């Protein structure tokens, strides 16, 4: 029994597809098929039921999955302990939201470039739903996102910090109007908003629908840095996480509006899959994010 066979078996079980597993692992589909056939022959049992193009674990396959995950985790831990005195050098793959990437991760990248230059860091930005899916399929080391408090039996939450979502505009655009506002009074102002799959945007849409309100949408884009630039240069209003606009607020380039009827608080959260061995590179990345929050 080889380590790569166990890893291939676990990946197939997660994605429920031989072809997808082959793509993720960089093997040909025939190589994946051979690995599983040899593993089944050695164990003397069938691990997968194959019905047409769909596959599923057999009862024995499900029991073996738990053991395989434990073995892979223990082997990874043993390798990590053996190399504890060595310089950090293994790849680190972080999944996050675009807004967090721009606001929070440059400092993390600078730290690795300065202190651990041999660590190749990759950052993938996607919607929360896609990030959760990639975490389940072991495509990411950990995910860092903004969402309502989330929990899963398959994940370990290693950080949670509350984050308010605020209405922001530029002082030049807002003028002498009161900062205390009712959302209904903002319907004629141009809004620059993130796309609907952003969680805090969804919270705003739910509120608007409940109140039978409709805002004037001037632009919809996922890039929060671009939205902030538009606010500074063209006026208008947006609804963004406080961390994304903190610096602009401190400089007086933007101002926050007080809308007491809508006080959304979400959480910055970091999740690791429970079967993922926590490498020193992962620990270092998570610690740097914590320090920046």
C-alpha positions as CSV (number, residue, x, y, z in Angstrom):
1,X,0.0,0.0,0.0
2,X,1.5,3.4,-1.1
3,X,0.9,6.8,0.4
4,X,-0.1,8.2,-3.0
5,X,-2.8,5.5,-3.3
6,X,-4.3,6.7,0.0
7,X,-4.1,10.3,-1.1
8,X,-5.8,9.4,-4.5
9,X,-8.5,7.4,-2.7
10,X,-9.3,10.3,-0.3
11,X,-9.4,12.8,-3.2
12,X,-11.8,10.7,-5.2
13,X,-14.0,10.3,-2.2
14,X,-14.2,14.0,-1.8
15,X,-14.9,15.0,-5.3
16,X,-16.9,11.9,-6.2
17,X,-15.1,11.6,-9.6
18,X,-12.1,9.8,-10.9
19,X,-11.6,12.4,-13.7
20,X,-11.8,15.4,-11.3
21,X,-9.4,13.7,-8.9
22,X,-6.9,13.0,-11.7
23,X,-7.1,16.7,-12.7
24,X,-6.5,17.9,-9.1
25,X,-3.6,15.5,-8.5
26,X,-2.0,15.9,-11.9
27,X,-2.4,12.3,-12.9
28,X,-3.9,10.7,-16.0
29,X,-7.3,9.2,-15.4
30,X,-5.9,5.8,-16.3
31,X,-3.2,6.2,-13.6
32,X,-5.9,7.0,-11.0
33,X,-7.9,3.9,-12.0
34,X,-4.9,1.7,-11.7
35,X,-4.0,3.0,-8.3
36,X,-7.5,2.3,-7.0
37,X,-7.7,-1.1,-8.6
38,X,-4.4,-2.1,-6.9
39,X,-5.5,-0.7,-3.6
40,X,-8.8,-2.7,-3.8
41,X,-6.9,-5.9,-4.7
42,X,-4.6,-5.4,-1.7
43,X,-7.4,-4.8,0.7
44,X,-9.5,-7.5,-0.8
45,X,-12.7,-5.4,-1.1
46,X,-14.4,-3.0,-3.4
47,X,-14.1,0.6,-2.2
48,X,-16.4,2.3,-4.8
49,X,-19.7,1.5,-6.4
50,X,-19.6,2.6,-10.0
51,X,-23.0,3.2,-11.6
52,X,-22.5,4.7,-15.0
53,X,-20.6,7.9,-14.7
54,X,-21.4,8.3,-11.0
55,X,-19.5,6.8,-8.1
56,X,-20.0,6.4,-4.4
57,X,-18.2,4.8,-1.5
58,X,-19.2,1.3,-0.5
59,X,-19.9,0.7,3.2
60,X,-16.4,-0.7,3.6
61,X,-15.0,2.2,1.5
62,X,-16.6,4.6,4.0
63,X,-14.9,2.9,6.9
64,X,-11.6,2.8,5.2
65,X,-11.8,6.5,4.3
66,X,-11.7,7.4,8.0
67,X,-8.6,5.2,8.5
68,X,-6.9,6.6,5.3
69,X,-7.5,10.2,6.4
70,X,-5.9,9.4,9.8
71,X,-2.9,7.7,8.2
72,X,-2.3,10.6,5.8
73,X,-2.6,13.1,8.6
74,X,-0.1,11.1,10.8
75,X,2.4,10.8,7.9
76,X,2.2,14.6,7.2
77,X,2.7,15.2,10.9
78,X,5.8,12.9,11.0
79,X,7.3,14.7,8.0
80,X,6.7,18.1,9.6
81,X,8.3,17.0,12.9
82,X,11.3,15.6,11.1
83,X,11.9,18.9,9.4
84,X,11.2,21.3,12.2
85,X,14.7,22.7,12.3
86,X,14.7,23.5,8.6
87,X,13.8,26.8,7.1
88,X,10.1,27.1,6.0
89,X,10.0,26.2,2.3
90,X,6.7,24.4,1.6
91,X,4.0,26.0,-0.6
92,X,1.1,27.9,1.1
93,X,-2.2,28.2,-0.6
94,X,-4.7,30.6,0.9
95,X,-8.3,31.1,-0.3
96,X,-10.0,34.4,0.5
97,X,-12.4,37.1,-0.7
98,X,-11.1,39.9,-3.0
99,X,-11.9,42.6,-0.3
100,X,-9.8,40.8,2.3
101,X,-7.1,40.1,-0.2
102,X,-6.5,43.8,-1.0
103,X,-6.9,45.0,2.6
104,X,-5.3,42.3,4.7
105,X,-2.9,40.0,2.8
106,X,-0.3,42.4,1.5
107,X,1.3,42.5,5.0
108,X,1.2,38.7,5.1
109,X,3.0,38.5,1.8
110,X,5.6,41.0,2.8
111,X,6.3,39.0,5.9
112,X,6.9,35.8,4.0
113,X,9.0,37.5,1.3
114,X,11.2,39.0,4.1
115,X,11.3,36.3,6.7
116,X,10.6,33.1,4.7
117,X,11.6,33.8,1.1
118,X,11.6,30.1,0.2
119,X,7.9,29.7,0.8
120,X,5.8,30.0,-2.4
121,X,2.6,31.7,-1.4
122,X,-0.5,31.4,-3.7
123,X,-3.7,33.3,-3.1
124,X,-7.0,32.3,-4.7
125,X,-10.0,34.7,-4.5
126,X,-13.5,33.5,-5.0
127,X,-17.0,33.7,-3.6
128,X,-17.6,32.2,-0.1
129,X,-19.5,29.3,-1.5
130,X,-16.7,28.4,-3.9
131,X,-14.1,28.8,-1.1
132,X,-16.0,26.3,1.1
133,X,-16.2,23.9,-1.8
134,X,-12.4,24.2,-2.4
135,X,-11.7,23.6,1.3
136,X,-13.8,20.4,1.3
137,X,-11.8,19.2,-1.8
138,X,-8.4,19.9,-0.2
139,X,-7.5,22.5,-2.9
140,X,-6.6,25.1,-0.3
141,X,-4.6,25.0,3.0
142,X,-7.0,27.3,4.7
143,X,-9.7,29.9,3.9
144,X,-10.0,33.4,5.3
145,X,-13.3,35.1,4.7
146,X,-16.0,37.4,5.9
147,X,-19.4,35.8,6.7
148,X,-22.0,35.2,9.3
149,X,-20.5,32.8,12.0
150,X,-20.2,29.4,10.2
151,X,-19.7,25.9,11.6
152,X,-19.1,22.5,10.1
153,X,-18.2,19.1,11.5
154,X,-15.5,19.0,8.8
155,X,-13.8,22.3,9.6
156,X,-11.7,23.7,12.4
157,X,-12.3,27.4,13.0
158,X,-9.0,28.9,14.1
159,X,-10.0,32.6,14.1
160,X,-13.2,34.6,14.5
161,X,-13.4,38.4,14.8
162,X,-16.4,40.6,14.5
163,X,-16.5,43.1,11.6
164,X,-19.2,45.9,11.1
165,X,-20.4,46.7,7.7
166,X,-21.0,50.5,7.1
167,X,-22.4,52.9,4.7
168,X,-19.6,55.2,3.4
169,X,-19.4,58.3,1.2
170,X,-17.0,61.2,0.6
171,X,-17.3,64.4,2.7
172,X,-17.3,66.4,-0.5
173,X,-20.3,64.6,-1.9
174,X,-22.3,64.4,1.4
175,X,-21.8,68.1,2.3
176,X,-23.6,69.4,5.3
177,X,-26.3,66.6,5.5
178,X,-26.6,64.8,8.8
179,X,-24.6,61.6,9.2
180,X,-27.6,59.9,10.9
181,X,-29.7,58.6,8.0
182,X,-32.6,56.4,7.2
183,X,-32.1,54.0,4.3
184,X,-35.3,55.1,2.6
185,X,-33.8,58.6,2.3
186,X,-30.8,57.2,0.3
187,X,-32.8,55.8,-2.6
188,X,-32.0,58.6,-4.9
189,X,-28.2,58.6,-4.2
190,X,-26.0,56.7,-6.6
191,X,-24.7,53.4,-5.0
192,X,-21.5,51.6,-5.9
193,X,-22.0,48.1,-4.6
194,X,-20.2,44.7,-4.5
195,X,-21.7,41.9,-6.4
196,X,-24.6,40.0,-5.1
197,X,-22.6,36.9,-4.1
198,X,-20.7,38.9,-1.4
199,X,-22.3,38.0,1.9
200,X,-22.6,41.6,3.2
201,X,-24.3,42.6,0.0
202,X,-26.8,39.8,0.4
203,X,-27.6,41.2,3.9
204,X,-28.3,44.6,2.4
205,X,-30.5,43.1,-0.3
206,X,-32.5,41.1,2.3
207,X,-33.1,44.3,4.3
208,X,-34.2,46.3,1.2
209,X,-36.6,43.6,0.1
210,X,-38.2,43.4,3.6
211,X,-38.7,47.2,3.6
212,X,-39.8,47.3,-0.1
213,X,-36.9,49.7,-0.9
214,X,-34.8,50.0,-4.0
215,X,-31.5,51.8,-4.3
216,X,-30.1,53.6,-7.3
217,X,-27.4,51.2,-8.5
218,X,-24.7,53.1,-10.4
219,X,-22.2,50.3,-10.5
220,X,-21.8,46.7,-9.3
221,X,-18.3,45.2,-9.1
222,X,-16.4,42.8,-6.9
223,X,-13.3,45.0,-6.5
224,X,-13.7,47.0,-3.3
225,X,-10.5,49.0,-4.0
226,X,-12.1,50.3,-7.2
227,X,-15.3,51.2,-5.4
228,X,-13.4,53.2,-2.8
229,X,-11.6,55.1,-5.5
230,X,-14.9,55.9,-7.2
231,X,-16.3,57.2,-3.9
232,X,-13.4,59.5,-3.5
233,X,-13.4,60.8,-7.1
234,X,-17.1,60.8,-8.0
235,X,-19.1,60.8,-4.8
236,X,-22.0,58.4,-4.2
237,X,-22.4,55.8,-1.4
238,X,-21.3,52.2,-0.8
239,X,-21.9,49.5,1.8
240,X,-18.5,48.0,2.8
241,X,-16.7,46.2,5.6
242,X,-15.1,48.6,8.1
243,X,-11.6,47.0,7.5
244,X,-11.8,48.0,3.8
245,X,-12.4,51.7,4.5
246,X,-10.6,52.2,7.9
247,X,-7.6,53.9,6.4
248,X,-9.7,56.2,4.2
249,X,-11.9,57.1,7.2
250,X,-8.8,57.9,9.3
251,X,-7.4,60.2,6.5
252,X,-10.8,62.0,6.2
253,X,-11.1,60.9,2.6
254,X,-14.3,59.1,3.3
255,X,-17.0,59.3,6.1
256,X,-19.3,56.7,7.6
257,X,-23.0,57.2,7.8
258,X,-25.0,56.1,10.8
259,X,-28.0,54.0,9.7
260,X,-29.5,52.7,13.1
261,X,-32.1,50.5,11.4
262,X,-29.4,48.5,9.6
263,X,-26.4,47.4,11.8
264,X,-24.9,44.4,10.1
265,X,-22.0,42.7,11.9
266,X,-20.2,39.8,10.2
267,X,-17.1,37.9,11.2
268,X,-13.6,37.5,9.8
269,X,-13.0,33.8,10.0
270,X,-10.3,31.3,9.2
271,X,-11.1,27.7,8.6
272,X,-8.9,24.6,8.2
273,X,-10.2,21.2,7.2
274,X,-10.1,18.9,10.2
275,X,-8.2,16.3,8.3
276,X,-5.6,18.7,7.1
277,X,-2.2,18.6,9.0
278,X,-1.4,22.1,10.2
279,X,2.0,22.8,8.6
280,X,4.4,25.4,10.0
281,X,3.7,27.5,6.9
282,X,0.0,27.4,7.6
283,X,0.6,28.3,11.3
284,X,2.8,31.2,10.3
285,X,0.3,32.5,7.8
286,X,-2.6,32.3,10.2
287,X,-0.6,34.0,13.0
288,X,0.3,36.9,10.7
289,X,-3.4,37.4,9.7
290,X,-4.4,37.3,13.4
291,X,-1.8,40.0,14.2
292,X,-3.2,42.2,11.5
293,X,-6.8,42.1,12.7
